[in-house]
């Protein structure tokens, strides 16, 4: 597929993407991807995630909440921009240009902050760009961004985003192959988290028991 995204034609080498993802799995076979969260983030993120999922979701209320947490010093600017991007991409909001602007600001904030969370923060940037591409229907572009996020941070969220996109591209056999590799290579806690997502996420329904295992 040739995708016109961000004003340019993008041709993706799909097989090289799969090779990169599998290489990342192999290289981190004994790596436990538990990103450190300080107390402030631990308190803020669950409430934010619940608000985003609430049927009565109100974008202005959620935006005010995360801005308040930022001003109180409980979250940094990177997380603030990440949260605002999630709001912009919510189906009830769908402010695509604003989402693109926010992810650019988030990348700059991550670079400015630096420190031990730099790679995790840049993975978040890649993930958000992937989400935006996915929601706009540019699935191979999304897969490239999700692969970059996974290379930076081996997390269940980054892996399940890859699986969702592969399924959307019709690559069910390849998704099963990747899932088998991950189940063999990654620590049990991470595999359990991935399996919980598979059971709950409708985009991953094809990978539930009874598929091409």
Secondary structure per residue as TSV (DSSP state, phi and psi in degrees):
chain	resnum	aa	ss	phi	psi
A	1	X	-	360.0	132.9
A	2	X	E	-96.9	119.9
A	3	X	E	-108.6	133.7
A	4	X	E	-96.6	99.0
A	5	X	E	-134.9	129.4
A	6	X	T	69.0	22.1
A	7	X	T	89.1	7.7
A	8	X	E	-141.1	153.7
A	9	X	E	-77.4	129.5
A	10	X	E	-120.9	118.4
A	11	X	E	-108.0	122.1
A	12	X	-	-103.0	132.4
A	13	X	-	-84.0	97.8
A	14	X	H	-62.5	-42.9
A	15	X	H	-64.9	-37.5
A	16	X	H	-67.2	-32.1
A	17	X	H	-63.1	-46.2
A	18	X	H	-61.4	-40.9
A	19	X	H	-62.1	-41.3
A	20	X	H	-62.5	-42.9
A	21	X	H	-64.5	-45.3
A	22	X	H	-66.1	-36.4
A	23	X	H	-61.8	-40.8
A	24	X	H	-64.0	-38.4
A	25	X	H	-63.2	-48.2
A	26	X	H	-63.5	-40.2
A	27	X	H	-68.6	-24.4
A	28	X	T	-117.4	35.9
A	29	X	T	-57.6	-30.3
A	30	X	T	-116.5	20.4
A	31	X	-	-92.3	128.7
A	32	X	-	-96.8	108.6
A	33	X	-	-84.6	70.1
A	34	X	-	-107.4	96.2
A	35	X	-	-68.0	134.0
A	36	X	-	-71.2	131.8
A	37	X	-	-122.1	129.7
A	38	X	-	-75.9	171.9
A	39	X	H	-59.3	-37.5
A	40	X	H	-60.7	-47.6
A	41	X	H	-63.6	-40.2
A	42	X	H	-61.3	-32.2
A	43	X	H	-81.2	-35.2
A	44	X	H	-81.5	-44.5
A	45	X	H	-60.3	-45.3
A	46	X	H	-59.3	-41.5
A	47	X	H	-66.0	-41.1
A	48	X	H	-62.3	-46.9
A	49	X	H	-62.8	-38.4
A	50	X	H	-65.0	-39.6
A	51	X	H	-65.0	-40.7
A	52	X	H	-63.9	-34.8
A	53	X	H	-87.8	-9.9
A	54	X	-	-65.8	132.3
A	55	X	T	-57.7	-27.3
A	56	X	T	-95.3	24.8
A	57	X	-	-46.6	128.0
A	58	X	-	-122.6	112.5
A	59	X	H	-60.4	-38.4
A	60	X	H	-65.8	-38.8
A	61	X	H	-64.6	-43.4
A	62	X	H	-67.9	-41.8
A	63	X	H	-60.8	-42.8
A	64	X	H	-63.5	-38.2
A	65	X	H	-62.7	-49.7
A	66	X	H	-69.6	-35.1
A	67	X	H	-62.3	-39.5
A	68	X	H	-64.1	-41.1
A	69	X	H	-66.5	-35.9
A	70	X	H	-66.3	-46.7
A	71	X	H	-65.3	-26.9
A	72	X	T	-82.7	-4.5
A	73	X	T	82.1	13.8
A	74	X	S	-87.3	-20.0
A	75	X	S	-133.6	156.2
A	76	X	-	-90.9	176.9
A	77	X	H	-66.2	-32.0
A	78	X	H	-61.3	-46.7
A	79	X	H	-69.8	-35.9
A	80	X	H	-57.1	-50.3
A	81	X	H	-67.4	-34.2
A	82	X	H	-61.2	-45.6
A	83	X	H	-64.7	-43.1
A	84	X	H	-64.9	-33.9
A	85	X	H	-64.1	-42.4
A	86	X	H	-61.4	-38.1
A	87	X	H	-64.6	-45.9
A	88	X	H	-61.4	-31.4
A	89	X	T	-88.5	-3.9
A	90	X	S	-61.8	141.3
A	91	X	T	-54.5	-29.7
A	92	X	T	-77.9	-11.9
A	93	X	T	-110.6	-60.3
A	94	X	-	51.5	47.7
A	95	X	-	-95.3	84.4
A	96	X	H	-67.4	-42.8
A	97	X	H	-66.2	-37.9
A	98	X	H	-65.4	-39.6
A	99	X	H	-61.7	-42.9
A	100	X	H	-64.3	-40.2
A	101	X	H	-64.0	-43.6
A	102	X	H	-64.1	-39.0
A	103	X	H	-69.3	-30.7
A	104	X	H	-65.6	-42.4
A	105	X	H	-64.0	-38.2
A	106	X	H	-63.4	-41.7
A	107	X	H	-61.0	-46.0
A	108	X	H	-62.4	-42.1
A	109	X	H	-62.5	-38.8
A	110	X	H	-63.7	-43.9
A	111	X	H	-65.2	-40.9
A	112	X	H	-64.7	-39.8
A	113	X	H	-70.9	-41.9
A	114	X	-	58.8	-141.3
A	115	X	S	76.5	-173.1
A	116	X	T	-67.2	-17.8
A	117	X	T	-95.4	11.5
A	118	X	H	-57.5	-50.1
A	119	X	H	-64.6	-39.2
A	120	X	H	-64.9	-40.0
A	121	X	H	-67.3	-39.1
A	122	X	H	-69.9	-31.4
A	123	X	H	-62.3	-38.7
A	124	X	H	-62.4	-40.6
A	125	X	H	-60.8	-48.7
A	126	X	H	-60.2	-40.9
A	127	X	H	-62.9	-43.5
A	128	X	H	-65.6	-39.1
A	129	X	H	-63.9	-37.4
A	130	X	H	-64.9	-41.9
A	131	X	H	-60.5	-44.9
A	132	X	H	-61.4	-45.3
A	133	X	H	-63.5	-42.0
A	134	X	H	-60.5	-48.6
A	135	X	H	-66.0	-25.0
A	136	X	T	-92.0	1.8
A	137	X	T	89.4	10.5
A	138	X	-	-96.7	76.9
A	139	X	H	-71.3	-37.1
A	140	X	H	-69.1	-37.1
A	141	X	H	-62.9	-43.2
A	142	X	H	-60.0	-42.6
A	143	X	H	-61.4	-39.4
A	144	X	H	-61.6	-46.0
A	145	X	H	-65.0	-41.6
A	146	X	H	-65.6	-34.3
A	147	X	H	-64.7	-41.2
A	148	X	H	-62.4	-43.1
A	149	X	H	-60.9	-41.9
A	150	X	H	-67.1	-36.6
A	151	X	H	-65.3	-34.5
A	152	X	H	-78.5	-34.9
A	153	X	-	-146.4	110.2
A	154	X	-	-80.7	87.3
A	155	X	-	-122.5	160.7
A	156	X	H	-62.7	-40.1
A	157	X	H	-61.3	-44.9
A	158	X	H	-66.2	-36.3
A	159	X	H	-70.7	-43.1
A	160	X	H	-68.9	-29.4
A	161	X	H	-62.0	-40.1
A	162	X	H	-62.0	-46.7
A	163	X	H	-62.4	-43.3
A	164	X	H	-57.2	-43.3
A	165	X	H	-71.1	-39.4
A	166	X	H	-60.7	-42.0
A	167	X	H	-64.9	-39.4
A	168	X	H	-64.5	-30.0
A	169	X	T	-81.2	-2.6
A	170	X	T	84.0	14.5
A	171	X	-	-97.0	61.8
A	172	X	H	-66.3	-43.6
A	173	X	H	-61.7	-42.3
A	174	X	H	-65.8	-36.2
A	175	X	H	-64.7	-42.4
A	176	X	H	-62.4	-41.9
A	177	X	H	-59.7	-45.2
A	178	X	H	-63.8	-43.4
A	179	X	H	-61.5	-40.6
A	180	X	H	-62.8	-42.3
A	181	X	H	-59.8	-44.9
A	182	X	H	-64.6	-43.7
A	183	X	H	-63.3	-29.7
A	184	X	H	-81.9	-27.7
A	185	X	H	-103.5	-29.4
A	186	X	S	-96.5	158.3
A	187	X	-	-61.1	150.3
A	188	X	H	-55.3	-38.4
A	189	X	H	-62.3	-40.8
A	190	X	H	-70.5	-40.4
A	191	X	H	-62.5	-40.3
A	192	X	H	-62.0	-39.3
A	193	X	H	-65.0	-41.2
A	194	X	H	-63.5	-43.7
A	195	X	H	-65.3	-34.2
A	196	X	H	-64.6	-40.5
A	197	X	H	-63.9	-39.7
A	198	X	H	-61.3	-39.7
A	199	X	H	-73.2	-24.5
A	200	X	H	-105.6	-22.9
A	201	X	-	-93.1	117.9
A	202	X	G	-61.2	-25.9
A	203	X	G	-69.4	-14.5
A	204	X	G	-110.0	12.5
A	205	X	G	-58.2	-31.7
A	206	X	G	-66.6	-14.0
A	207	X	G	-99.4	8.9
A	208	X	S	-78.2	167.4
A	209	X	T	-51.4	131.9
A	210	X	T	108.9	-2.9
A	211	X	S	-84.6	-158.7
A	212	X	-	-81.6	58.9
A	213	X	-	-79.9	360.0
